[in-house]
């Protein structure tokens, strides 16, 4: 399925689909700070918080 096809999808109730394609390889072997998870801010959506949320890490210099 193409990105264009995915972007035009909707649900019966009108929910629109958002998609992003990463076109570069993931860098392996990167290290994160030990308290990375502890400082991760989880932001829940107001409509369906049990399904819709995103994680926003604090910017940390290692």
Steps between C-alpha positions, in 0.01 A plus 500: 500500500639841411535802728248688285246220542552487877466880529155493336356243741230589751284305743121482490487774762731730304831441677781584258824306478837672534814331375867582478762304310857511623725470197832462677641202692478483875828555680587201716716489810383834641493534878235682703521654844422263789201707610359524146177315582459683830512838326276398210182706493194310375233726351156341474238604246175636640276283281633145549793526740533123537579476125626844399812636663855595420826499690701821522848453646684783668800620305806362675866539420703185560 
